[in-house]
Amino acid sequence: MQVTPAPVTKLIDEFSRLPGIGPKTASRLTFYLLRSSAERAQSLAAALSELHQKVVFCSQCFNIAETDPCPVCSDEHRDRAVICVVEEPLDVLAIERTRDYHGLYHVLHGVIAPTEGIGPEDLKIAELVLRVQRSETPVREVIIATNPNLEGEATAMYIARQFEGAATRLTRLARGLPVGGDLEYADEITLSRALSGRSEM
């Protein structure tokens, strides 16, 4: 005999699939929504539905946006000769908060992680190389802003090898960022110092 109603069990299971959410947290979220008003649950459902209906990936930088190209790529005031390479869309938000960077971005959507079966071909690295080669404005600098952990470093080194012999200057964020930390959790001052103190690869 099933004690918990099927819709409740199904929602707990769905929450449990999200990163960082275990069975207990999934149950708490489900029962919170069950106690909440129908309007709150419907508002959450509508937001989830709109996530895939209204959000697209920019065909130039692969960041998330409501339009293609995204607002950053469309901004004529941006320095089109500088591209900052990040792992995830959250990293774009982190760097934008510093207000110190005025170039373009390129989102890889992950890092090289052989233990998880993620190789260079699963990321937007080939698209980055092609983008730099075909850019109307010659790209003078590519800033590699992957996280300062093992996977981030491996990804940075792989990207650097793709640009060997190219005229484009390759830099890496300075070590103002803690090793093993994630870019999205860094404060504005740390990110500003890392940007201004970037070094050659």
Contacts in CASP RR format, 6 or more apart in sequence:
PFRMAT RR
TARGET T0000
AUTHOR 0000-0000-0000
METHOD contacts of the structure
MODEL  1
MQVTPAPVTKLIDEFSRLPGIGPKTASRLTFYLLRSSAERAQSLAAALSE
LHQKVVFCSQCFNIAETDPCPVCSDEHRDRAVICVVEEPLDVLAIERTRD
YHGLYHVLHGVIAPTEGIGPEDLKIAELVLRVQRSETPVREVIIATNPNL
EGEATAMYIARQFEGAATRLTRLARGLPVGGDLEYADEITLSRALSGRSE
M
2 9 0 8 1.000
4 12 0 8 1.000
8 30 0 8 1.000
8 31 0 8 1.000
8 34 0 8 1.000
11 30 0 8 1.000
11 33 0 8 1.000
12 23 0 8 1.000
12 26 0 8 1.000
12 27 0 8 1.000
12 30 0 8 1.000
13 26 0 8 1.000
14 26 0 8 1.000
15 21 0 8 1.000
15 25 0 8 1.000
15 26 0 8 1.000
15 29 0 8 1.000
15 30 0 8 1.000
16 22 0 8 1.000
16 23 0 8 1.000
16 26 0 8 1.000
18 26 0 8 1.000
21 29 0 8 1.000
33 40 0 8 1.000
33 41 0 8 1.000
33 44 0 8 1.000
54 66 0 8 1.000
55 64 0 8 1.000
55 65 0 8 1.000
55 66 0 8 1.000
56 64 0 8 1.000
56 65 0 8 1.000
56 66 0 8 1.000
56 67 0 8 1.000
56 68 0 8 1.000
57 63 0 8 1.000
57 64 0 8 1.000
57 65 0 8 1.000
57 68 0 8 1.000
58 64 0 8 1.000
58 65 0 8 1.000
58 68 0 8 1.000
58 69 0 8 1.000
58 70 0 8 1.000
58 72 0 8 1.000
58 73 0 8 1.000
59 68 0 8 1.000
59 69 0 8 1.000
60 69 0 8 1.000
60 70 0 8 1.000
60 73 0 8 1.000
60 104 0 8 1.000
60 131 0 8 1.000
61 69 0 8 1.000
61 70 0 8 1.000
61 72 0 8 1.000
61 73 0 8 1.000
61 104 0 8 1.000
61 105 0 8 1.000
61 106 0 8 1.000
61 107 0 8 1.000
62 106 0 8 1.000
62 107 0 8 1.000
62 108 0 8 1.000
62 109 0 8 1.000
62 124 0 8 1.000
62 127 0 8 1.000
63 70 0 8 1.000
63 72 0 8 1.000
63 89 0 8 1.000
63 92 0 8 1.000
63 105 0 8 1.000
63 107 0 8 1.000
64 70 0 8 1.000
64 89 0 8 1.000
65 71 0 8 1.000
67 74 0 8 1.000
72 78 0 8 1.000
72 92 0 8 1.000
72 104 0 8 1.000
72 105 0 8 1.000
73 104 0 8 1.000
77 102 0 8 1.000
78 102 0 8 1.000
78 103 0 8 1.000
78 104 0 8 1.000
79 102 0 8 1.000
79 103 0 8 1.000
79 104 0 8 1.000
80 103 0 8 1.000
80 104 0 8 1.000
80 135 0 8 1.000
80 136 0 8 1.000
80 137 0 8 1.000
80 139 0 8 1.000
81 137 0 8 1.000
81 138 0 8 1.000
81 139 0 8 1.000
81 140 0 8 1.000
81 141 0 8 1.000
82 102 0 8 1.000
82 103 0 8 1.000
82 104 0 8 1.000
82 139 0 8 1.000
82 140 0 8 1.000
82 141 0 8 1.000
82 142 0 8 1.000
82 143 0 8 1.000
83 103 0 8 1.000
83 104 0 8 1.000
83 105 0 8 1.000
83 106 0 8 1.000
83 128 0 8 1.000
83 131 0 8 1.000
83 132 0 8 1.000
83 139 0 8 1.000
83 141 0 8 1.000
83 142 0 8 1.000
83 143 0 8 1.000
84 95 0 8 1.000
84 101 0 8 1.000
84 103 0 8 1.000
84 104 0 8 1.000
84 105 0 8 1.000
84 106 0 8 1.000
84 143 0 8 1.000
84 145 0 8 1.000
85 105 0 8 1.000
85 106 0 8 1.000
85 108 0 8 1.000
85 128 0 8 1.000
85 142 0 8 1.000
85 143 0 8 1.000
85 144 0 8 1.000
85 145 0 8 1.000
85 146 0 8 1.000
85 159 0 8 1.000
86 92 0 8 1.000
86 95 0 8 1.000
86 105 0 8 1.000
86 106 0 8 1.000
86 107 0 8 1.000
86 108 0 8 1.000
86 145 0 8 1.000
86 146 0 8 1.000
86 183 0 8 1.000
87 107 0 8 1.000
87 108 0 8 1.000
87 109 0 8 1.000
87 110 0 8 1.000
87 111 0 8 1.000
87 146 0 8 1.000
87 147 0 8 1.000
87 152 0 8 1.000
87 155 0 8 1.000
87 183 0 8 1.000
88 107 0 8 1.000
88 108 0 8 1.000
88 109 0 8 1.000
88 110 0 8 1.000
88 184 0 8 1.000
89 107 0 8 1.000
90 183 0 8 1.000
90 184 0 8 1.000
91 107 0 8 1.000
91 145 0 8 1.000
91 183 0 8 1.000
91 184 0 8 1.000
92 105 0 8 1.000
92 107 0 8 1.000
93 184 0 8 1.000
94 183 0 8 1.000
94 184 0 8 1.000
94 186 0 8 1.000
94 191 0 8 1.000
95 101 0 8 1.000
95 105 0 8 1.000
95 145 0 8 1.000
95 183 0 8 1.000
95 191 0 8 1.000
95 195 0 8 1.000
97 188 0 8 1.000
97 191 0 8 1.000
98 188 0 8 1.000
98 191 0 8 1.000
98 192 0 8 1.000
98 195 0 8 1.000
100 191 0 8 1.000
100 192 0 8 1.000
100 195 0 8 1.000
100 196 0 8 1.000
101 195 0 8 1.000
106 124 0 8 1.000
106 127 0 8 1.000
106 128 0 8 1.000
106 131 0 8 1.000
107 124 0 8 1.000
108 123 0 8 1.000
108 124 0 8 1.000
108 125 0 8 1.000
108 128 0 8 1.000
108 146 0 8 1.000
108 155 0 8 1.000
109 123 0 8 1.000
109 124 0 8 1.000
110 118 0 8 1.000
110 122 0 8 1.000
110 123 0 8 1.000
110 155 0 8 1.000
111 118 0 8 1.000
111 123 0 8 1.000
111 146 0 8 1.000
111 147 0 8 1.000
111 151 0 8 1.000
111 152 0 8 1.000
111 154 0 8 1.000
111 155 0 8 1.000
112 118 0 8 1.000
112 119 0 8 1.000
112 120 0 8 1.000
112 123 0 8 1.000
112 151 0 8 1.000
112 152 0 8 1.000
112 154 0 8 1.000
112 155 0 8 1.000
112 158 0 8 1.000
113 119 0 8 1.000
113 151 0 8 1.000
120 126 0 8 1.000
120 158 0 8 1.000
123 155 0 8 1.000
125 155 0 8 1.000
125 158 0 8 1.000
125 159 0 8 1.000
125 162 0 8 1.000
128 142 0 8 1.000
128 159 0 8 1.000
128 162 0 8 1.000
129 162 0 8 1.000
129 163 0 8 1.000
132 139 0 8 1.000
132 142 0 8 1.000
132 163 0 8 1.000
132 166 0 8 1.000
132 168 0 8 1.000
138 167 0 8 1.000
139 168 0 8 1.000
140 168 0 8 1.000
140 169 0 8 1.000
141 168 0 8 1.000
141 169 0 8 1.000
141 170 0 8 1.000
141 171 0 8 1.000
142 159 0 8 1.000
142 163 0 8 1.000
142 168 0 8 1.000
142 169 0 8 1.000
142 170 0 8 1.000
142 171 0 8 1.000
143 171 0 8 1.000
143 172 0 8 1.000
143 173 0 8 1.000
143 195 0 8 1.000
143 198 0 8 1.000
144 156 0 8 1.000
144 159 0 8 1.000
144 160 0 8 1.000
144 170 0 8 1.000
144 171 0 8 1.000
144 172 0 8 1.000
144 173 0 8 1.000
144 201 0 8 1.000
145 172 0 8 1.000
145 173 0 8 1.000
145 183 0 8 1.000
146 152 0 8 1.000
146 153 0 8 1.000
146 155 0 8 1.000
146 156 0 8 1.000
147 177 0 8 1.000
147 180 0 8 1.000
147 181 0 8 1.000
147 182 0 8 1.000
147 183 0 8 1.000
148 173 0 8 1.000
148 175 0 8 1.000
148 177 0 8 1.000
148 178 0 8 1.000
148 179 0 8 1.000
148 180 0 8 1.000
148 181 0 8 1.000
149 179 0 8 1.000
149 180 0 8 1.000
149 181 0 8 1.000
156 172 0 8 1.000
156 201 0 8 1.000
159 170 0 8 1.000
160 170 0 8 1.000
160 201 0 8 1.000
163 170 0 8 1.000
169 200 0 8 1.000
170 200 0 8 1.000
170 201 0 8 1.000
171 198 0 8 1.000
171 199 0 8 1.000
171 200 0 8 1.000
171 201 0 8 1.000
172 198 0 8 1.000
172 199 0 8 1.000
172 200 0 8 1.000
172 201 0 8 1.000
173 194 0 8 1.000
173 195 0 8 1.000
173 197 0 8 1.000
173 198 0 8 1.000
174 193 0 8 1.000
174 194 0 8 1.000
174 195 0 8 1.000
174 196 0 8 1.000
174 197 0 8 1.000
174 198 0 8 1.000
174 199 0 8 1.000
175 194 0 8 1.000
176 190 0 8 1.000
176 193 0 8 1.000
176 194 0 8 1.000
177 183 0 8 1.000
177 186 0 8 1.000
177 190 0 8 1.000
177 191 0 8 1.000
177 194 0 8 1.000
178 186 0 8 1.000
183 191 0 8 1.000
186 194 0 8 1.000
END
